[in-house]
Amino acid sequence: MKIRAILASVSCSLILLGVGAVPVQAATSKVDPALQPAVSKKLTPAIKLKGAQNVRDLGGYKTKSGQRVKKDRLLRSDSLEKLTKADTKKLVKKYHLKEIFDLRTKKQMAEKPDVKIAGVKYLHASVLGTKSNYDNDDAGMYRDMANKPAAKQSYRKLLVAAAKDKKGALLFHCSHGMDRTGTAAAILYTILGVDKADIQRDYLLSNTQLNVDWAKPDLLNLFYSQVKGKYGSMNNYIKKGLKITPTQIKQIKANYLTKA
């Protein structure tokens, strides 16, 4: 994560110097196009904001029940400290944003606080507890996201919020909108019945939107394998590890799926 932060800082510096929207990894190495799925207007469309690069709608996918994930209800993003007035207006007017759930550590929040939006409720629970620097140990981070008590508490709090969110949009995010946000999205999609291949596509779209190849199938699969090793399945993890009740699961489906 340290190397990622440095690369992101270099990109921001180039933008400030007037170079333009330079891809984060452009000056350092070539990215793997195989890890960058095409952006679609129909499935999890990108949301274009000036102050955030990795924002998209989770809606559009068809589920195992034949329903679809509703659009304009669940949003995911990278950090929101640079949102412009036009960005906040778009999120409120077009998406009826009601809640923002921050998955970052308290230190990260203090260093780069979200732009506050009037009328929007802010929630927070750090997936990684107090630790945010893994010295680019991505595998260690994904193991922690599957096993840390703080991670389970964070995911649970997000899911409880999702169960209560009957109107408007709920946006959740971390720093790059990739790892913590990616695993949180995978958990939500699992509840909604989205196929694993589609969950992986959404996960890899962070590469596309940031023009990097940091998100890798092996990392998401490591999260799955850690969960499966302890709980047997993602569904058991949600019920027993995250302690989400059948009533809450039913309500999440009612909130974010189209009618059958």
Contacts in CASP RR format, 6 or more apart in sequence:
PFRMAT RR
TARGET T0000
AUTHOR 0000-0000-0000
METHOD contacts of the structure
MODEL  1
MKIRAILASVSCSLILLGVGAVPVQAATSKVDPALQPAVSKKLTPAIKLK
GAQNVRDLGGYKTKSGQRVKKDRLLRSDSLEKLTKADTKKLVKKYHLKEI
FDLRTKKQMAEKPDVKIAGVKYLHASVLGTKSNYDNDDAGMYRDMANKPA
AKQSYRKLLVAAAKDKKGALLFHCSHGMDRTGTAAAILYTILGVDKADIQ
RDYLLSNTQLNVDWAKPDLLNLFYSQVKGKYGSMNNYIKKGLKITPTQIK
QIKANYLTKA
1 132 0 8 1.000
1 133 0 8 1.000
1 134 0 8 1.000
1 135 0 8 1.000
1 136 0 8 1.000
1 141 0 8 1.000
1 175 0 8 1.000
2 133 0 8 1.000
2 134 0 8 1.000
2 135 0 8 1.000
2 136 0 8 1.000
3 136 0 8 1.000
4 136 0 8 1.000
4 176 0 8 1.000
4 214 0 8 1.000
5 175 0 8 1.000
7 24 0 8 1.000
7 25 0 8 1.000
7 28 0 8 1.000
7 212 0 8 1.000
8 24 0 8 1.000
8 176 0 8 1.000
10 24 0 8 1.000
10 27 0 8 1.000
10 28 0 8 1.000
11 22 0 8 1.000
11 23 0 8 1.000
11 24 0 8 1.000
11 26 0 8 1.000
14 20 0 8 1.000
14 22 0 8 1.000
14 27 0 8 1.000
15 21 0 8 1.000
15 22 0 8 1.000
23 31 0 8 1.000
23 210 0 8 1.000
23 211 0 8 1.000
23 212 0 8 1.000
24 210 0 8 1.000
24 211 0 8 1.000
24 212 0 8 1.000
25 31 0 8 1.000
25 211 0 8 1.000
25 212 0 8 1.000
25 213 0 8 1.000
26 211 0 8 1.000
31 207 0 8 1.000
31 211 0 8 1.000
31 212 0 8 1.000
31 213 0 8 1.000
32 213 0 8 1.000
35 204 0 8 1.000
35 207 0 8 1.000
35 213 0 8 1.000
35 215 0 8 1.000
35 216 0 8 1.000
36 204 0 8 1.000
36 207 0 8 1.000
36 208 0 8 1.000
36 211 0 8 1.000
36 213 0 8 1.000
37 201 0 8 1.000
37 204 0 8 1.000
37 205 0 8 1.000
37 208 0 8 1.000
38 208 0 8 1.000
39 45 0 8 1.000
39 46 0 8 1.000
39 205 0 8 1.000
39 208 0 8 1.000
39 209 0 8 1.000
42 60 0 8 1.000
43 59 0 8 1.000
43 60 0 8 1.000
43 61 0 8 1.000
43 198 0 8 1.000
43 201 0 8 1.000
44 56 0 8 1.000
44 57 0 8 1.000
44 58 0 8 1.000
44 59 0 8 1.000
44 60 0 8 1.000
44 61 0 8 1.000
44 201 0 8 1.000
44 202 0 8 1.000
44 205 0 8 1.000
45 56 0 8 1.000
45 57 0 8 1.000
45 71 0 8 1.000
46 55 0 8 1.000
46 56 0 8 1.000
46 205 0 8 1.000
46 209 0 8 1.000
47 55 0 8 1.000
47 56 0 8 1.000
47 57 0 8 1.000
47 75 0 8 1.000
47 77 0 8 1.000
47 90 0 8 1.000
47 95 0 8 1.000
48 55 0 8 1.000
49 55 0 8 1.000
49 83 0 8 1.000
49 84 0 8 1.000
49 87 0 8 1.000
49 90 0 8 1.000
49 91 0 8 1.000
50 82 0 8 1.000
50 83 0 8 1.000
50 84 0 8 1.000
50 86 0 8 1.000
50 87 0 8 1.000
51 80 0 8 1.000
51 82 0 8 1.000
51 83 0 8 1.000
51 84 0 8 1.000
51 87 0 8 1.000
52 77 0 8 1.000
52 78 0 8 1.000
52 79 0 8 1.000
52 80 0 8 1.000
52 82 0 8 1.000
52 83 0 8 1.000
52 87 0 8 1.000
53 78 0 8 1.000
53 209 0 8 1.000
53 210 0 8 1.000
54 76 0 8 1.000
54 77 0 8 1.000
54 78 0 8 1.000
54 176 0 8 1.000
54 177 0 8 1.000
54 178 0 8 1.000
54 206 0 8 1.000
54 209 0 8 1.000
54 210 0 8 1.000
55 75 0 8 1.000
55 76 0 8 1.000
55 77 0 8 1.000
55 78 0 8 1.000
55 209 0 8 1.000
56 75 0 8 1.000
56 76 0 8 1.000
56 77 0 8 1.000
56 202 0 8 1.000
56 205 0 8 1.000
56 209 0 8 1.000
57 71 0 8 1.000
57 72 0 8 1.000
57 74 0 8 1.000
57 75 0 8 1.000
57 95 0 8 1.000
58 69 0 8 1.000
58 73 0 8 1.000
58 74 0 8 1.000
58 75 0 8 1.000
58 76 0 8 1.000
58 185 0 8 1.000
58 188 0 8 1.000
58 189 0 8 1.000
58 202 0 8 1.000
59 68 0 8 1.000
59 69 0 8 1.000
59 70 0 8 1.000
59 71 0 8 1.000
59 72 0 8 1.000
59 73 0 8 1.000
59 74 0 8 1.000
60 68 0 8 1.000
60 69 0 8 1.000
60 70 0 8 1.000
60 71 0 8 1.000
61 68 0 8 1.000
61 69 0 8 1.000
61 189 0 8 1.000
61 194 0 8 1.000
61 195 0 8 1.000
61 198 0 8 1.000
61 202 0 8 1.000
62 68 0 8 1.000
63 69 0 8 1.000
63 192 0 8 1.000
63 193 0 8 1.000
63 194 0 8 1.000
63 195 0 8 1.000
63 257 0 8 1.000
64 193 0 8 1.000
64 194 0 8 1.000
64 195 0 8 1.000
65 193 0 8 1.000
65 257 0 8 1.000
65 260 0 8 1.000
66 260 0 8 1.000
67 257 0 8 1.000
67 258 0 8 1.000
67 259 0 8 1.000
67 260 0 8 1.000
68 257 0 8 1.000
68 258 0 8 1.000
69 189 0 8 1.000
69 192 0 8 1.000
69 194 0 8 1.000
69 256 0 8 1.000
69 257 0 8 1.000
69 258 0 8 1.000
70 255 0 8 1.000
70 256 0 8 1.000
70 257 0 8 1.000
70 258 0 8 1.000
72 94 0 8 1.000
72 95 0 8 1.000
72 96 0 8 1.000
72 168 0 8 1.000
72 169 0 8 1.000
73 165 0 8 1.000
73 168 0 8 1.000
73 169 0 8 1.000
73 170 0 8 1.000
73 255 0 8 1.000
73 256 0 8 1.000
74 162 0 8 1.000
74 169 0 8 1.000
74 170 0 8 1.000
74 172 0 8 1.000
74 188 0 8 1.000
74 256 0 8 1.000
75 91 0 8 1.000
75 95 0 8 1.000
75 97 0 8 1.000
75 169 0 8 1.000
75 170 0 8 1.000
75 171 0 8 1.000
75 172 0 8 1.000
76 171 0 8 1.000
76 172 0 8 1.000
76 173 0 8 1.000
76 177 0 8 1.000
76 181 0 8 1.000
76 182 0 8 1.000
76 184 0 8 1.000
76 185 0 8 1.000
77 171 0 8 1.000
77 172 0 8 1.000
77 173 0 8 1.000
77 177 0 8 1.000
77 181 0 8 1.000
78 173 0 8 1.000
78 174 0 8 1.000
78 175 0 8 1.000
78 176 0 8 1.000
78 177 0 8 1.000
78 178 0 8 1.000
78 181 0 8 1.000
78 210 0 8 1.000
79 104 0 8 1.000
79 108 0 8 1.000
79 112 0 8 1.000
79 114 0 8 1.000
79 173 0 8 1.000
79 174 0 8 1.000
79 175 0 8 1.000
79 176 0 8 1.000
79 177 0 8 1.000
80 100 0 8 1.000
80 114 0 8 1.000
80 115 0 8 1.000
80 173 0 8 1.000
81 112 0 8 1.000
81 113 0 8 1.000
81 114 0 8 1.000
81 115 0 8 1.000
82 115 0 8 1.000
83 91 0 8 1.000
83 114 0 8 1.000
83 115 0 8 1.000
83 117 0 8 1.000
87 115 0 8 1.000
88 115 0 8 1.000
88 117 0 8 1.000
91 97 0 8 1.000
91 117 0 8 1.000
91 169 0 8 1.000
91 171 0 8 1.000
92 117 0 8 1.000
92 119 0 8 1.000
92 120 0 8 1.000
95 168 0 8 1.000
95 169 0 8 1.000
96 167 0 8 1.000
96 168 0 8 1.000
96 169 0 8 1.000
97 117 0 8 1.000
97 120 0 8 1.000
97 168 0 8 1.000
97 169 0 8 1.000
97 171 0 8 1.000
98 119 0 8 1.000
98 120 0 8 1.000
98 121 0 8 1.000
98 165 0 8 1.000
98 167 0 8 1.000
98 168 0 8 1.000
98 169 0 8 1.000
98 170 0 8 1.000
99 120 0 8 1.000
99 121 0 8 1.000
99 122 0 8 1.000
99 123 0 8 1.000
99 161 0 8 1.000
99 165 0 8 1.000
99 169 0 8 1.000
99 170 0 8 1.000
99 171 0 8 1.000
100 114 0 8 1.000
100 117 0 8 1.000
100 120 0 8 1.000
100 121 0 8 1.000
100 122 0 8 1.000
100 123 0 8 1.000
100 170 0 8 1.000
100 171 0 8 1.000
100 172 0 8 1.000
100 173 0 8 1.000
101 123 0 8 1.000
101 124 0 8 1.000
101 125 0 8 1.000
101 157 0 8 1.000
101 158 0 8 1.000
101 161 0 8 1.000
101 170 0 8 1.000
101 171 0 8 1.000
101 172 0 8 1.000
101 173 0 8 1.000
102 109 0 8 1.000
102 114 0 8 1.000
102 122 0 8 1.000
102 123 0 8 1.000
102 124 0 8 1.000
102 172 0 8 1.000
102 173 0 8 1.000
102 174 0 8 1.000
103 125 0 8 1.000
103 126 0 8 1.000
103 127 0 8 1.000
103 154 0 8 1.000
103 158 0 8 1.000
103 172 0 8 1.000
103 173 0 8 1.000
103 174 0 8 1.000
103 180 0 8 1.000
103 181 0 8 1.000
103 184 0 8 1.000
104 124 0 8 1.000
104 126 0 8 1.000
104 132 0 8 1.000
104 173 0 8 1.000
104 174 0 8 1.000
104 175 0 8 1.000
104 180 0 8 1.000
105 126 0 8 1.000
105 128 0 8 1.000
105 129 0 8 1.000
105 130 0 8 1.000
105 131 0 8 1.000
105 132 0 8 1.000
106 124 0 8 1.000
106 126 0 8 1.000
106 130 0 8 1.000
107 130 0 8 1.000
107 132 0 8 1.000
108 132 0 8 1.000
108 175 0 8 1.000
109 124 0 8 1.000
112 175 0 8 1.000
114 122 0 8 1.000
116 122 0 8 1.000
123 157 0 8 1.000
123 158 0 8 1.000
123 161 0 8 1.000
125 150 0 8 1.000
125 153 0 8 1.000
125 154 0 8 1.000
125 157 0 8 1.000
125 158 0 8 1.000
126 150 0 8 1.000
126 154 0 8 1.000
127 145 0 8 1.000
127 148 0 8 1.000
127 150 0 8 1.000
127 151 0 8 1.000
127 154 0 8 1.000
127 155 0 8 1.000
127 174 0 8 1.000
127 180 0 8 1.000
127 183 0 8 1.000
127 184 0 8 1.000
128 141 0 8 1.000
128 144 0 8 1.000
128 145 0 8 1.000
128 148 0 8 1.000
128 150 0 8 1.000
128 151 0 8 1.000
128 180 0 8 1.000
129 148 0 8 1.000
129 150 0 8 1.000
129 151 0 8 1.000
129 154 0 8 1.000
131 144 0 8 1.000
132 175 0 8 1.000
134 140 0 8 1.000
134 141 0 8 1.000
138 179 0 8 1.000
138 214 0 8 1.000
138 216 0 8 1.000
138 219 0 8 1.000
139 219 0 8 1.000
139 222 0 8 1.000
141 179 0 8 1.000
142 179 0 8 1.000
142 183 0 8 1.000
142 219 0 8 1.000
142 220 0 8 1.000
142 222 0 8 1.000
142 223 0 8 1.000
142 226 0 8 1.000
143 222 0 8 1.000
143 226 0 8 1.000
144 151 0 8 1.000
145 151 0 8 1.000
145 179 0 8 1.000
145 180 0 8 1.000
145 183 0 8 1.000
145 223 0 8 1.000
146 183 0 8 1.000
146 222 0 8 1.000
146 223 0 8 1.000
146 226 0 8 1.000
146 227 0 8 1.000
146 230 0 8 1.000
147 226 0 8 1.000
147 230 0 8 1.000
152 241 0 8 1.000
152 242 0 8 1.000
154 184 0 8 1.000
155 183 0 8 1.000
155 184 0 8 1.000
155 187 0 8 1.000
155 242 0 8 1.000
156 242 0 8 1.000
156 243 0 8 1.000
156 244 0 8 1.000
158 172 0 8 1.000
158 184 0 8 1.000
158 188 0 8 1.000
159 187 0 8 1.000
159 188 0 8 1.000
159 191 0 8 1.000
159 238 0 8 1.000
159 242 0 8 1.000
159 244 0 8 1.000
159 248 0 8 1.000
159 252 0 8 1.000
160 244 0 8 1.000
160 248 0 8 1.000
161 170 0 8 1.000
162 170 0 8 1.000
162 188 0 8 1.000
162 252 0 8 1.000
162 255 0 8 1.000
162 256 0 8 1.000
163 244 0 8 1.000
163 248 0 8 1.000
163 249 0 8 1.000
163 251 0 8 1.000
163 252 0 8 1.000
163 255 0 8 1.000
164 251 0 8 1.000
165 255 0 8 1.000
166 255 0 8 1.000
172 181 0 8 1.000
172 184 0 8 1.000
172 185 0 8 1.000
173 181 0 8 1.000
174 180 0 8 1.000
174 181 0 8 1.000
176 206 0 8 1.000
176 210 0 8 1.000
176 214 0 8 1.000
177 206 0 8 1.000
178 206 0 8 1.000
178 210 0 8 1.000
178 214 0 8 1.000
178 215 0 8 1.000
179 215 0 8 1.000
179 219 0 8 1.000
181 206 0 8 1.000
182 202 0 8 1.000
182 203 0 8 1.000
182 206 0 8 1.000
182 215 0 8 1.000
182 220 0 8 1.000
183 220 0 8 1.000
183 223 0 8 1.000
185 199 0 8 1.000
185 202 0 8 1.000
185 203 0 8 1.000
186 199 0 8 1.000
186 203 0 8 1.000
186 220 0 8 1.000
186 223 0 8 1.000
186 224 0 8 1.000
186 234 0 8 1.000
187 234 0 8 1.000
187 238 0 8 1.000
187 242 0 8 1.000
188 252 0 8 1.000
188 256 0 8 1.000
189 198 0 8 1.000
189 199 0 8 1.000
189 202 0 8 1.000
190 199 0 8 1.000
190 234 0 8 1.000
190 235 0 8 1.000
190 238 0 8 1.000
191 238 0 8 1.000
191 244 0 8 1.000
191 249 0 8 1.000
191 252 0 8 1.000
191 253 0 8 1.000
192 252 0 8 1.000
192 253 0 8 1.000
192 256 0 8 1.000
192 257 0 8 1.000
199 220 0 8 1.000
200 217 0 8 1.000
200 220 0 8 1.000
203 215 0 8 1.000
203 220 0 8 1.000
204 215 0 8 1.000
204 217 0 8 1.000
206 212 0 8 1.000
206 214 0 8 1.000
206 215 0 8 1.000
207 213 0 8 1.000
207 214 0 8 1.000
207 215 0 8 1.000
224 234 0 8 1.000
227 233 0 8 1.000
227 234 0 8 1.000
227 237 0 8 1.000
228 234 0 8 1.000
230 237 0 8 1.000
231 237 0 8 1.000
231 240 0 8 1.000
231 241 0 8 1.000
238 244 0 8 1.000
238 249 0 8 1.000
239 245 0 8 1.000
239 246 0 8 1.000
239 249 0 8 1.000
END
